[in-house]
Amino acid sequence: MFKKENRSNTFSGILFVALFAMSATYLSAFPIFIHLAISPLIIGIVLGIIYANTLRNKLPQEWVPGIMFSTKILLRAGIILYGFRLTFQSIEAVGLAGIATSVTVVTTTFIIGYFVGTKILKLDRDTTILVTAGSSICGAAAVLATEPVVNGEPYKSAIAVSTVIIFGTTAMFLYPFLYREGYIPLSPQDMGIYIGGTIHEVAHVVAAGNAIGPETAKTAVIVKMIRVMMIAPFLLVLGFWLAKTSKNATTKQKTKVVIPWFAVFFMLVAGFNSFDLLPLQVVGGINSIDTFLLTMAMTALGMETSADKFKKAGMKPIYLASILFIWLIFGGFYIVKIATSIF
């Protein structure tokens, strides 16, 4: 990829992706996108998909390694730096009810999603895992983090992210409406646990929480961050499980366990950030860089996604995400009720 004879072309590909990511970042500052809580990551993958289905054949083939570098290396770097958005102290603020809700929602949603996707809908394993990770943990970031572990094709990640966009945005508007109409009988703090424990994207959680009130918003964000922290143990367990269940078609030997080290480093970074050793301005700068890296990764994934691949996947990923969305609304509500009554 970075051999001397092709180094300049690889850098050209990376720069090409970066220009798209810069455009996505610029567009994300438009009032309509701010109002809808649409992050540059989402805009980036949409721009990438538009490019993939219009001018992709004009791209010099020598630049493709730069795009692949963005989907692999920059993606992992972005997930590691995502740890600077978290501190372990924030967990204390929501208590055991918030922790129990997060753990239960992530675990049950993944189990339900995997069973429904592979057994009932007969969806392929990789797409099922990616869609389910997006619904159960933290939206697009979870899809990005899971993609290297399942080693799936880029278009499958794009499909999973599209389900996050659809149902995360729907939840962002639906939850505050139902709460204001009296259909969700929870206190403001418990509503924060419900929002943080069941809505897909961090940005969607922030928007939905603020639509109800500051107490709800604060609790929602903290609970959501607990779900984000679960990326690392989730990926470690997933990596071991996939290695145990996947067999080579010819030798029938079980695959070697591949530890997603970037998930380990993610937790180490979160631990380091918990000591508050860096000034807030520095952490803010790191988070801005991280957002840009993740936007580049999403854009590059979009560039590898053609309409034909979406057609090939069909409606099954949407069906799966719909089932999980309904589960998060109703199952998540009862999980919160039980957790808050016990703790």
N, C-alpha and C positions, 0 to 999 in steps of 0.2 A: 504493500500500500504506500509506504513512504520510501521505496527504493529510489536511488538517486535519479534514475532515468524517468521516473514518473512522479517525483515529488511535487513539482510545480503544478501538474494537472490535478493532483489530489488536493493541494491547497486551493486551487481554483474552484473545485467542487465544494469544498468547505465554505469558501467565501460566498459562493453562489447561494448556498443554503442560508448563510448568515444574512444576506441581503433580504431574502424572503422573511426571515425571522425579525429583522428590523422593521419591515413593512407591517408585520403582524403586531409588533409592539406599538408602533405608531397608531395603527387602527384601533387597538384596544383602548386608547385614550379618548376615543370619540364618546360623547355622552350616551348614545344609544347602547353601546357595548358596556359602558360602566353601569348603566341602569339595569341591563339584563344580566350583569355579573358574568360576562363572557370574557374569559382570560385570554391572553395572547397565545397560550398553548392551543386553545381550541381554534382560534383564528388561523394560527400557523398550519395546523393540519388541514383545514379547509382550503387555504391557499395552495398547499402542496398537492391536494387532490385535484383542484382545478387545473393546476399546471400539468399534473400527470396525465390528464385526459384532454389536453389541448396541444401544448408545445413540447411535451416530453421527448418526442422523437427528434427534436432539434438539438437536444443536449449532446455535446461531445461525449462519446463513450469513455474517453480517458478521464472525464470528471466524475464518473460513477463511484469510484473508490472514496471520493470525498463525501458523497451522500451516504455511503455505507458506514463510513467513519462516524458520521453524525448520528446514525441510527444505533450504533453500538457503543463506541467509546464515550462520546459526549453524553449519551443517555445515562450510562453508569455514573459518570462524573456528576451529572445533575442530580441523580438520586442520592448520592453520597452527601452533596452539599445541602440537600433538602433537610438534613438533620439540624442545620442551623435555625430552622423554624420552630424547633421543639426544645423543651426543657422538661426534665423529669419532675421538677417541682410543680408544674402545672397540673399534674395528675391529682395532687392533694386537694386542689381547689374544688373538685367535683365529687370527691369521696368515692366510696365503694360502689354506690349506685351507678355512677358514670362509668367506672371501670367495668363493672359487671355487664352493663348494657353493651358497651363497646365489644367486649370479648364474645358475648353471646350472639350479638348481631353478626359479627364477622364469621364466627364459626358456623352458625346455623345457615346463614345465607350461602356460604360456600358449599356446604354439604347438599343443601336443597338444589342449588344451581347446577352442581356437577351431576347429580342424579337425574334431574329433569333434562338437562342438556344432552347427556350421553345415552341415557336409557329410554327416555320418552320421546324426545325430539330427534334422536339419532344424529346429533350434531357432532362434528369432529372434536376430539379432545382439546386441542390447542385453543380453538375459538371458544369453546365452553369455559375453559379456565380463564381466559382473558376477559370475557364478558362478565363472568361471575366475580372476578377480582375487582373489576371496575365498580360493580354494584355493591360489593360487600365491604371494601376497604376505603378507597379515597379517589374514585373516579379515574381521570386520565393518568395521574401520577402512578396509581397502582397498576394500570395497564402497562405503562412504560417500564415499571420495575419488574413486572412479571414476564414480559416478553423475552428477555435474555434467558430466563430459567426454563421456559418451555421451548425456547429456540424456534418460535413460530415464524411464519412468513409475515412481512410487514403489513400486508393488506388485512390480515386478521386482527392486528392491533388497531388499525384504522376503523374496522368494523366495530370493535369493542368500544372505542372512543366515541363513535357516532351514537351508540346506545346511551353512553354517559351524557352526551349533549342533550339528547331527546328527553330522557327521563329525569335527569338532574335539573334541567331548566323547568320542566313541568312541576316537579316537587317544590322548587323555589317559589313558585306562585301559588301552588295548591295548599301547602301547609299553612301559611299565614291566613289565607281565605277561610279555610275550614276552622281554624282557631278562633278567628274573629266572629264567625257565625255560630260558635258554640258547639261545634261537632267534635272537638277534641277537648275533653274535660281534664285538663292538666294545669298545674300551677305554672307561672312564668318560668321558674327554674327547671321544673320537670319537662316543660315544653322545650327548653334548651337542650336537655339530655336527649329528648326524642328527635329533634332536628339534627343535632350533631351525630347521633347514633345511626341515622337512617338515610340522610341525604347524601348524594354522591360526591360532588366537588366541594372543596374548601370554600371557593368563591360563592357557590350556591348556598352553603351553610351560613356564611356571613350575611348574605343578602336576606335570606329567610329569617334569620334571627333578628336582624335590625328592623325588619318590617313589623316585628311584634314589640320589641323593647330592648333596652340596653342589658338588663339582667338576663334575658333569654339569649341575647347575642353572645354575651361573655361565656355563659355556660356551654352554649352550642359549639363555640370554637374550641374550647378546651376538650370537650368530649370528642370532637372531630379529630383533634390532634392525638388523642389516645388511639383512635382507629388508625391514624397515619403511622404511629409508632409500631403498630402490629405488622407493618409491611415486612420488617426484618425477620421476626420469628415465623411469619407466614411463608416467606420465601425459603427459609431454611428447611422447614417441614416439607414444603412442596418439592424442593430439590431432592431430598432423601426419598420421598414417596415416589416421585417419578422415576428415580434410579432403581427403586425396588420393583416397580411394576412394569417398567419397560424392558423388553427383551430383544436382543438382536434376532432378526428374522431367520438368519442362517445358522448361527452357532447356538441360539437359545440361551446365551449367557446374559446375565443381568448387566445392565449398563452401569458404568462407573459413576459413583456419586460425585456430582459437581457442586461444590459449595459456592453459593452466590456471595463472594467476598464483598461485593459492593454493598450488600445488605448489612453485613457485619460492620463495615466502615461507617455506614449510615447511623447505626446505633452508637458507635464510638464518637462520632461527631455530635450527636444529640447529647451524649454524656458530657463531652467537653463543653458544650454550650450551656449546660446546666450549672457550671461553675461561674458563669458571668465574667469570664476573664477578658473578653473583648468588649470594647465600647459599642454602644448601640448603633452608632453610625457605621462602624465597621461591619457589624452583623447585617445591618440593612443593605450595605453595599454588596456583601456576599450573596444575600438573598436576591438582589437584583440581577447579579451575574448568573445565579442559579436559574432564575426564571428564564433568562435569555438562552441558556444552554438547553433547558427543557423545551423551550419553544423551537430551537433549532432541531432537536431530536424529533419533535412532533411534525415539523415541517418536512423533514427528510422521510419520515414514515409515510406522510401523505404523498410525497413524490414517487413512492413505490407502489401506489394504490391506483389501479385502473378500474373503470366502471365495470369491465368484464368480470373482474374478481368479485365485486359486490354482487353482481347478478348470479355468479356461481354459488355464492354463499346463500342466496335467497333470503326468505323472511324468517328463517329459524332463529338467527341471533336476536331479532326484534321480539319474537315470541318469548324467548328465554328471558330477555331483559324485562319484558312486560310482566311475566310471572314473578320475577324477583322484585319488581317495583311494587306490585300488589302485596307481596309478602312483607316488604319493608314497611309499608303503610300500616297494615293490620297486625302482622306478627311483631313488628317493632314497637307498636303501641302497647301491646300486652307485655312485652319484655320490659319496657320502661315501668309499667304499672307494678309488675312483680318485683323488679329490682328496687324501686323506691319504697315499696311497702316493707321489704325485708331489711334494707339498709337505711 
